[in-house]
């Protein structure tokens, strides 16, 4: 197979894979952005969703999630 034919076939297969797996790739990206503590507005712009959607579905992955509650229990004596 010639290089040009291979390149075209690869691109077609890549598009098919992204269509099939796009949701799981988006999920992984959202999870990793939240775990890294990326600003919500910046993450939503990159992911193409609203802040409300991001917080509702991936908020528990953010490093600040339940921080205040953890401090309350951590400071008890």
N, C-alpha and C positions, 0 to 999 in steps of 0.2 A: 504494500500500500504506500502510495506516495505521501510525502509529508503534508501537503495541502489537504489531501483527502482525510488523512488521520486527524489533522487539526480540526477540520469541520466536524468529523464524526465525534471527536472528543467534546467539542462545544455542544453538540446536540445532546449527547449523553449527560453532560454537566447540567444543562437546562432541565432535562427530565428529572435528574436527581434532586435538584433544588426545588422543583415543583412538588415532588413527592416528600422530600425531607425538610422543606422550608420551615414548617411549623416547629419542628424539633430544633433546627438551627437557631431560630428566633428565640425559642425557649432557653437554649443554652446561652445565647448572647445576653439575654435579659438577666438570667441568673448570675452570670459572671460579672456583668456591670454592677449589679446590686451588691455582690460580695466585695467588689473592689471599692465600694462607697462612692461611686460616680454620682455627680449631681443628678437629681431626678429629671430636671428639664433637659439636660444634655442627653441623658439616656433615652428619654422618650422621643426626642427629635431623631435620634439615630435609629431607634427601633420602629418608629412610625405608630406609636400608640399614645394614649393620653396618660397624664400623671396618675389619674385615678385607677386606670387599668393596671399600670405598673405597680402601684402600691398595693392594690387588692390581690394581685396574683404573685408578686415577687417580693413584696415588702419584707417578708420574714427572712429574706436572705441578706438584708442590709445590716452592716455592723452595728448600727444604732438601734436596731429593733429590740424593744423591751429593755433598753439600757437603764432607764429610770427605775424600773421594777427590780432589775438586778442589783442596782446600787442600794435600794432600800433593804433588800435581804442580805446583801454583803456587808452592810454597816451595822447590822443588829448584833447586839452583844448579850 
